[in-house]
């Protein structure tokens, strides 16, 4: 396995991995998901980045993104994995790369919007220093019911 940064050639992998993941756990893709899929190139142009764990044959195994939300706030989003390669450490690898990207690009605060049903993912987030926060703003996601934050620096 190797890590790759987003290029337009990986755009469909970004969409496919996330579409499968969301569909498996939550059902239909939401309008906010579609906006992020359609806007991935703009996010990268504005300093964000998506990462991919890629197999030796070039197959994308997992993806995760770091999006600059302004005022030194970053979001870790769109963590999805290949259904044929679950639990192989690929998701953790792309998550860690995304967090590192945000930190290297000036994040003071990094947040994650997720769902409380994803207990293994929440455990990974918490093991990397994220703590649950209370919020009523789940940015247009009906499935969002759990938010976490990591303060990088004051």
Secondary structure as GFF3:
##gff-version 3
##sequence-region A 1 154
A	DSSP	beta_strand	2	5	.	.	.	ID=ss1
A	DSSP	three_ten_helix	8	10	.	.	.	ID=ss2
A	DSSP	alpha_helix	11	26	.	.	.	ID=ss3
A	DSSP	alpha_helix	31	38	.	.	.	ID=ss4
A	DSSP	alpha_helix	40	45	.	.	.	ID=ss5
A	DSSP	beta_strand	49	54	.	.	.	ID=ss6
A	DSSP	beta_strand	60	68	.	.	.	ID=ss7
A	DSSP	beta_strand	73	81	.	.	.	ID=ss8
A	DSSP	three_ten_helix	83	85	.	.	.	ID=ss9
A	DSSP	alpha_helix	90	104	.	.	.	ID=ss10
A	DSSP	beta_strand	109	114	.	.	.	ID=ss11
A	DSSP	alpha_helix	119	127	.	.	.	ID=ss12
A	DSSP	beta_strand	131	133	.	.	.	ID=ss13
A	DSSP	beta_strand	146	151	.	.	.	ID=ss14
###
